[in-house]
Amino acid sequence: MVGPVSFRPSPGSIPESPGVYRFRDADDRVIYVGKAKNLRQRLNSYFADFAGLHPRTQTMLMTAVDVDWTVVGTEVEALQLEYSWIKQYDPRFNVKYRDDKSYPYLAVTMGEEFPRVQVLRGSKRKGTRYFGPYSHAWAIRETVDLLLRVFPIRSCSAGVFRRAGQIGRPCLLGYIDKCSAPCVGRVTAQEHRTLADDFCDFMAGNTGRFMKRLEREMRQAAADQEYERAARLRDDIQALLRAMEKQAVVLGEGTDCDVIALAEDPLEAAVQVFYVRGGRIRGQRGWVVDKVEEAGPGELVEQFLLQMYGDAAPEALPREVLVAALPPDAEAVTELLSEHRRARVEIRVPQRGDKKALLETVWRNAMEALKQHKLKRASDLTARSKALQEVADALDLDQAPLRIECYDVSHIQGTDVVASMVVFEDGLARKSEYRRFSVRSTEGDVASIYEVISRRFKRYLEERSATGELDAGAGAGPGVDLETGRPRKFAYPPNLVVVDGGPAQAAAAQRALDGLGVDDVAVCGLAKRLEEVWLPGEDLPVILPRASEALYLLQRVRDEAHRFAITYHRSKRSKSVKESALDEVPGLGPARRQALIKHFGSVKRLREATAAQICEVPGIGPATAETIVSALKGENP
């Protein structure tokens, strides 16, 4: 790794045209592909201020040994070439979306002589119409079972179809009229294809003409006194209605759109898509991505749109794509998708109404998907063990930190200062050990961290002294109260103390431990902006790999401490907001305090009032009014 200066192109050699560039490593592998409206400006940004770049970008540049580029005519061509190269080279530093599960589709094999309806997963096949995706395969089978009453197309495998033709007898579905039995010649290939086309039209949302046709035929059969046929048509209509009811109506009839929302944290992002066709949700799908490159919501949306629609059939693209954030090159992406669809595609952010409400629903699904993904990852014993060992290796600890404590300070402009302590044992949260502190110091976060660490470990030393551990050595006494049988609040020391912050906070925590003579507890700080790990006394941070289990664990511990501190701060702030200067006035009960506030509107106006004006409030006499005036002026009433 020779650094970016060694392969920096001379500024004059880089064109100012739109284009796509590739960074390569020592083995000539493409490790990153990017596009630019102006290649010279974009590439110069990588080399102008290396120290100011994001750590992930710095890692990419330190891994690279060469960069080349290709000039194109327009931004749309740049998007197309970028997508092609990402697909071809699979660069390690580009964002790559992966399915959080394999979703089933309802598929109709229109490329066969006798089209077949079935459930399919995985990659798309040429000549096959796809509908969905669905959350569960059973949901597809229920829908198909209802629709085969009206559109009796083939649903059997090739082997069953061939055997039925050889013996001249259809399968069970042919006998119960849920298959038109083309295998034995009951219908011709063209008649069967017409049924398949009608099936696909209904699934695509063109339901009105089929309902009207069946109702017309039912009324005619009843008029002709063909009551059995009329009853069958009535049941067919009910079957179609039940199939339609399984797909929720969310927007106006005729609305075709994909609704895309993402939820993210500094390491990962989850994307959810709802497919709306004919105003109904036809399916949903989810992806999870590791954020291996620096990207905001707009960039993530742009990359997702290119990867999602890049290989899709033209008919799979909707007229409208609703997103939470527009791509940086929204016009170019819109033009590219419109060319692919061969019709206009609109990309926009809904501002109000049903579409905005639906986008919020999709976002909640994305948040839940990210939460479930993290829980699944956190519950993996192998991943937890790996994370603890990686933390030990990165921080040069003697053993894996089986007990980690994390501290965070929360306040608003120095008021209602609180702190939290959360505990993770063996990589899992131990909520019964959580503690919270009301901080006395008002000199900033560094002083608050010093105070909280000092208070926590003073209690630890007191507990050890009370049980005789301090004289006998660590591990000699129990960590439970011998009288109550309950664990002592601060009896167990952590292997690692994590503070939310940078080098100043880490140094403050270390000073507190040194002042108490505690020398067997490691300390580090986790800075929120760049996810850097700071050790006390070190000039440079420890940079953990973005996809490492160690960073994931430390981030989860830090986020939990932040959540716990924020919760306590909000509780304390709401309590202080409800308090009033009138609470300290002797002889003034809740009813008269409320009457005063109602009359004057606020404590500020009441403080400006005279005793005579206060006497105008019902129930307030001259003596009480004088007491109120004195109390609000800070005098002893």
NORRA-V15565 format. One record per residue. N is the residue number from 1. NEAR is the number of other ideal C-beta (glycine too) atoms within 10 Angstrom. D_LAST is the distance of its C-alpha to the last C-alpha in whole Angstrom. Layout:
n = {N/N}
near = {NEAR/NEAR}
d_last = {D_LAST/D_LAST}
//
This chain:
n = {1/2/3/4/5/6/7/8/9/10/11/12/13/14/15/16/17/18/19/20/21/22/23/24/25/26/27/28/29/30/31/32/33/34/35/36/37/38/39/40/41/42/43/44/45/46/47/48/49/50/51/52/53/54/55/56/57/58/59/60/61/62/63/64/65/66/67/68/69/70/71/72/73/74/75/76/77/78/79/80/81/82/83/84/85/86/87/88/89/90/91/92/93/94/95/96/97/98/99/100/101/102/103/104/105/106/107/108/109/110/111/112/113/114/115/116/117/118/119/120/121/122/123/124/125/126/127/128/129/130/131/132/133/134/135/136/137/138/139/140/141/142/143/144/145/146/147/148/149/150/151/152/153/154/155/156/157/158/159/160/161/162/163/164/165/166/167/168/169/170/171/172/173/174/175/176/177/178/179/180/181/182/183/184/185/186/187/188/189/190/191/192/193/194/195/196/197/198/199/200/201/202/203/204/205/206/207/208/209/210/211/212/213/214/215/216/217/218/219/220/221/222/223/224/225/226/227/228/229/230/231/232/233/234/235/236/237/238/239/240/241/242/243/244/245/246/247/248/249/250/251/252/253/254/255/256/257/258/259/260/261/262/263/264/265/266/267/268/269/270/271/272/273/274/275/276/277/278/279/280/281/282/283/284/285/286/287/288/289/290/291/292/293/294/295/296/297/298/299/300/301/302/303/304/305/306/307/308/309/310/311/312/313/314/315/316/317/318/319/320/321/322/323/324/325/326/327/328/329/330/331/332/333/334/335/336/337/338/339/340/341/342/343/344/345/346/347/348/349/350/351/352/353/354/355/356/357/358/359/360/361/362/363/364/365/366/367/368/369/370/371/372/373/374/375/376/377/378/379/380/381/382/383/384/385/386/387/388/389/390/391/392/393/394/395/396/397/398/399/400/401/402/403/404/405/406/407/408/409/410/411/412/413/414/415/416/417/418/419/420/421/422/423/424/425/426/427/428/429/430/431/432/433/434/435/436/437/438/439/440/441/442/443/444/445/446/447/448/449/450/451/452/453/454/455/456/457/458/459/460/461/462/463/464/465/466/467/468/469/470/471/472/473/474/475/476/477/478/479/480/481/482/483/484/485/486/487/488/489/490/491/492/493/494/495/496/497/498/499/500/501/502/503/504/505/506/507/508/509/510/511/512/513/514/515/516/517/518/519/520/521/522/523/524/525/526/527/528/529/530/531/532/533/534/535/536/537/538/539/540/541/542/543/544/545/546/547/548/549/550/551/552/553/554/555/556/557/558/559/560/561/562/563/564/565/566/567/568/569/570/571/572/573/574/575/576/577/578/579/580/581/582/583/584/585/586/587/588/589/590/591/592/593/594/595/596/597/598/599/600/601/602/603/604/605/606/607/608/609/610/611/612/613/614/615/616/617/618/619/620/621/622/623/624/625/626/627/628/629/630/631/632/633/634/635/636/637}
near = {12/10/13/21/9/10/15/15/17/6/11/7/8/21/13/12/16/23/26/24/22/19/24/19/17/11/7/8/13/20/20/24/22/23/25/21/16/14/24/18/12/17/23/14/13/21/16/12/8/14/5/9/18/15/16/19/18/18/18/24/23/13/18/24/18/13/20/11/20/13/14/19/10/14/19/20/18/26/25/20/17/23/21/13/20/23/14/10/16/12/23/16/20/21/20/15/18/8/12/19/13/8/18/22/21/26/21/24/19/14/11/16/9/18/24/18/24/18/17/19/13/9/6/13/11/6/10/18/22/18/22/21/22/22/15/10/15/11/17/23/16/15/21/20/13/19/23/22/18/20/23/22/26/28/20/21/11/11/8/15/19/11/14/20/15/8/9/9/13/21/19/9/17/20/11/11/12/19/25/21/20/25/24/14/11/14/18/11/13/7/11/22/18/14/20/21/16/18/24/19/14/20/25/15/20/13/19/11/11/18/15/10/12/17/13/11/16/20/12/13/18/15/9/10/8/15/10/8/15/18/13/15/22/15/13/20/18/12/17/20/12/13/20/17/11/13/20/11/14/18/21/10/11/11/19/17/22/24/27/23/25/24/20/18/14/14/17/19/22/25/24/24/21/22/19/25/20/20/18/19/19/20/22/17/20/22/21/20/21/14/17/20/19/15/19/10/16/16/16/21/26/25/21/21/24/19/18/19/22/16/12/14/14/11/12/16/19/20/14/18/22/23/24/20/17/17/22/13/20/18/12/21/23/20/17/24/24/16/13/18/18/10/12/11/22/13/21/14/14/18/7/7/9/13/21/13/12/20/19/14/16/24/17/13/18/24/16/14/20/22/12/14/15/19/10/11/17/17/11/14/10/8/16/19/14/17/24/24/16/20/28/19/11/19/18/9/16/8/9/19/26/14/16/24/27/27/26/31/27/26/19/10/5/12/11/20/24/24/30/25/23/26/21/27/16/14/24/12/16/15/10/7/18/15/18/18/19/10/19/11/17/11/11/14/22/20/16/26/29/20/20/28/28/17/18/23/22/15/15/22/16/14/20/22/11/14/19/12/19/16/10/11/10/10/7/12/18/13/15/13/15/10/6/8/8/8/14/19/13/20/19/16/19/23/20/23/27/28/30/24/23/19/18/14/27/27/22/25/26/23/17/22/20/12/13/15/8/17/7/9/19/21/25/27/27/26/17/15/8/14/20/17/22/23/20/18/10/13/7/9/20/15/16/23/14/21/13/16/22/21/23/21/25/26/19/20/24/23/19/19/27/18/14/23/24/14/14/18/22/14/13/18/16/10/10/10/9/8/9/14/14/18/11/11/20/8/10/18/10/9/9/18/16/11/16/24/16/9/16/17/10/10/15/10/13/21/14/11/19/9/16/9/15/22/16/10/19/8/10/19/10/11/11/20/20/14/20/26/19/14/19/20/9/7/9/5/15}
d_last = {76/76/73/73/74/78/79/77/79/79/77/80/82/79/80/77/78/77/78/77/77/78/77/79/79/81/83/84/81/79/76/74/75/73/73/72/73/73/75/74/71/70/72/71/67/68/70/67/64/65/62/60/62/60/61/64/65/66/67/70/71/71/74/76/79/80/79/81/80/82/82/82/82/79/76/77/80/77/75/79/80/77/77/80/80/77/79/82/80/77/75/73/70/70/68/70/69/70/70/68/70/74/74/76/78/80/83/87/90/91/93/95/98/97/93/91/87/85/82/82/80/80/81/83/86/89/90/87/84/81/78/75/74/72/70/73/76/76/75/78/80/78/79/82/83/82/84/87/88/88/89/91/92/93/90/93/93/96/98/98/99/102/103/102/105/107/107/107/104/101/98/96/93/97/97/94/94/91/94/96/99/100/101/104/105/103/101/102/101/100/98/96/95/94/92/90/89/88/86/84/84/82/80/79/77/80/80/80/84/85/83/85/88/88/86/89/92/90/90/94/95/93/95/99/98/97/95/95/94/92/90/90/89/86/85/85/83/80/81/80/77/76/77/75/72/71/70/67/67/64/65/68/71/73/70/72/69/68/64/63/60/59/56/56/54/55/59/60/60/61/63/63/66/66/69/69/73/73/69/69/68/72/70/68/68/66/66/65/65/64/63/65/65/62/61/59/59/61/63/63/64/67/68/68/70/73/73/73/75/77/80/79/82/81/81/78/76/74/73/70/67/64/62/58/59/62/64/64/68/67/70/73/72/72/75/77/76/77/80/80/80/82/80/76/73/70/67/64/60/59/56/55/57/59/60/57/56/59/58/55/57/59/56/55/58/58/55/56/60/58/56/59/61/58/58/62/62/59/61/64/65/67/65/62/64/66/62/61/64/64/60/62/64/62/60/62/61/63/63/61/58/57/54/52/48/46/43/41/38/36/33/32/32/30/28/28/31/33/36/39/42/45/48/52/54/58/57/55/51/50/47/46/45/43/40/36/34/30/31/28/30/30/33/35/38/40/37/36/39/39/36/37/41/40/38/40/43/41/41/45/45/43/45/48/48/46/50/52/53/52/54/57/57/56/57/58/55/54/51/50/48/50/48/47/50/48/48/45/43/44/47/50/50/51/54/53/49/49/46/45/46/49/50/46/45/48/48/44/45/48/46/43/46/48/45/45/49/50/53/55/53/54/51/52/50/51/50/49/51/55/54/55/55/54/54/52/54/56/57/58/57/59/61/61/64/62/64/64/62/60/58/58/56/54/53/52/50/48/48/47/44/43/43/41/38/38/37/34/33/33/31/28/28/28/25/23/24/23/19/17/13/12/13/10/8/8/11/12/16/19/20/17/17/20/20/18/20/23/22/21/23/21/17/19/19/16/14/17/16/15/13/17/18/16/17/20/20/21/19/16/15/13/10/10/11/8/5/8/8/5/6/9/10/9/6/4/0}
//
